[in-house]
Amino acid sequence: MTTGPGRSGLIMEEPLLWEKGQPGRTAFSLPDQDVPERSKEIDANLLGEAPDFPDLSEIDVVRHYTRLSGWNFGIDTGMYPLGSCTMKYNPKINEKMAATPGIASSHPLLDDELSQGSLQILFELQSFLASLTGMDAVSLQPAAGAQGELAGMLAFAAYFRKNGEQRNKILIPDTAHGTNPSSAALCGFKPVQIQSGTDGIIDPQVVAELMDENTVGIMLTNPNTLGLFEESIREITAIVHEKGGLVYGDGANMNAVMGIVDFKRCGIDIMHLNLHKTFSTPHGGGGPGAGPICAVEKLRGFLPTPHVTRKDGAYYLEYNCPESIGRLHAFFGNFGVLVKAYSYILSMGAKNLKKASQLAVLNANYVRESLRNDLYLAYDKPCMHECVFSDKWQQEYQVSTLDMAKGLIDHGYHPPTIYFPLVVPGAIMIEPTETENKDDLDQFIAVFKDLIREAKEDGERLRQAPLRTKVRRLDETQAARKPCLTG
Ligand SMILES: *Cc1c(COP(=O)(O)O)cnc(C)c1O
């Protein structure tokens, strides 16, 4: 078996802190009390019920968290080819910049005059994102891609309200991320699914048949979640605009096209970017993130408030936007994430951002070509930043996508995205990103090929995988829905 980067060394058992605690243990000692003890009743009146915290010594606490940290897997540990999530390396210079005292300790309640540096960062980030996408106006307000989608849908609703139009349907391809229909539904729009063609992209004819004067427009992901470029995008957006509709662009896959595609020329009206994907700020485990939205001129006024503007050489927060959909959260969201993305963009420069996208596409195609004789390729054509395989050929040996994903864990790899997009049964979506070098890609490919050989010869071990981890196959739905956080 090819060796992966994984190993099974000392893996400590670790109970919950509540199971570890013993009454009377403490992590500090105080001098003996030299005043009379207060009655417990007074304490109870003052403090209410004491929280249910376990009693622990310092070493109990230190070992607990140190051991848990060793169970974590992150991009700093190894390859994390989670398709659609762009788990690229996060350069440490970004952390250093965000931790600069003047930035890390700037207070959101300070007046604009005392926050010029922070405001300048935000202002320049707005302009960088505008020029990277080709769009006219940027709001840094949304705290995630999904919130960007919601803001975009609210802006669409405000636009039609202003025009005195009532539209209630929205077209969404079957390959879209689940957040697309949810965001649209939250604004009262009824999602209408568009079936992608046999070549994995949208046929403009299908859009033409569905688009009418009751339809808000379309939400398009480009490149889409099959890792394919929507080649008819200009035709599709023209059809939607012709009927007075608007086009939302889901830019989560921007890593394939930084500095290459002009989204305004493609006909996009509002799009979001995921700074925690494309712009190398850390993510996973639910945040923090940032999902700025970029809009064309006619929708500028509807963007969330506040945004940063410049007047007479000074920067300030603009709140006075009568048509705006308003605030999305307190202050400026995850400011540190915005600083990290700004640092990434500045340290790369326009030329290298474009190169990063080209390398991301090259790496994905390298993986696609290397595994194409081992795994079924759902759409057999060159891909963008990710490639989608399936378990079609392994079903003969009763080995599924889930079994192979779990098998990878035993060899030190985070599994790729599986069973998404839904249009590919048993999908395995691999996004290596530009930050993996050829040696690491070759090692990953070799391990994957070994697993597939094993699936053929003796699938039983794979059906049991992972075998080298602390816990084996979990009930993931139960774990997500009913997490056990206390003893
Ligand atoms: C990640 C993702 C989203 C949602 O973005 P979040 O920042 O996770 O809210 C939307 N669409 C696609 C295609 C994505 O990959």
The ligand as an ORCA input file, in Angstrom:
! r2SCAN-3c Opt
* xyz 0 1
  C     -19.953     27.475      0.015
  C     -20.971     27.717     -0.995
  C     -22.073     28.564     -0.751
  C     -22.399     29.133      0.618
  O     -21.388     29.906      1.165
  P     -21.167     30.016      2.748
  O     -20.094     31.025      2.874
  O     -20.808     28.647      3.228
  O     -22.473     30.482      3.333
  C     -22.942     28.819     -1.789
  N     -22.759     28.269     -3.006
  C     -21.720     27.445     -3.280
  C     -21.576     26.882     -4.675
  C     -20.794     27.133     -2.287
  O     -19.791     26.296     -2.549
*
